[in-house]
Amino acid sequence: QVQLVESGGGLVQAGGSLRLSCAASGRTFSSYTMGWFRQAPGKEREFVAAITRNGATTYYADSVKGRFTISRDNSQNTGHLQMNSLKPEDTAVYYCAARSPALRNIRTSYDYWGQGTQVTVSS
C-alpha cells in the first residue's frame, strides 16, 4: 500500500504556470509507476501524464504535450507536474496516481490515488 498527497494547486491566469507535487508514503516511491489525471466538472477523469519508475520514459496526453512536464525525485519519494502556458480548459481537480509496473495500459490502470488538488485557470 502507498499513500499519495497532492499539493500546489491554486488559481492562475491563462498563460501562467503552476507546479504540482505528489508526496508518497508507505513504500519507496521508486517501486511505482506514477501518473497524473484530472477531472473537470461534468467531465470524465482523463489521463494527463505518466512516468516510469526510473524516470526513463514519460507519456503525455495530446492536450498537454509541450506545456506540461512530469518528473520524479525518488530520493524524496516525490513526483511533480510542471504546468506551463495554462489554459482555462486545464481547470480541473488534479490527481496523483501510482501502480506497480505491469502489462497494463499506463494511461488508465492505476491502483493508488491521492485526494486531488484544485487547479483553476482564469481568462
Number of C-alpha atoms within 10 A of each C-alpha: 8 18 16 23 18 23 19 14 18 14 14 18 14 17 14 14 17 19 16 21 22 25 18 23 13 10 12 14 25 20 17 21 20 31 31 26 21 22 19 17 9 6 9 9 16 16 21 25 25 26 22 21 19 15 16 8 9 14 17 20 14 10 12 17 12 11 14 20 19 23 21 21 14 17 9 12 18 21 24 22 23 14 20 17 15 22 20 15 13 20 20 21 18 27 26 31 28 25 22 15 14 9 7 10 8 19 17 11 14 19 10 16 20 20 14 22 21 18 22 20 20 16 9
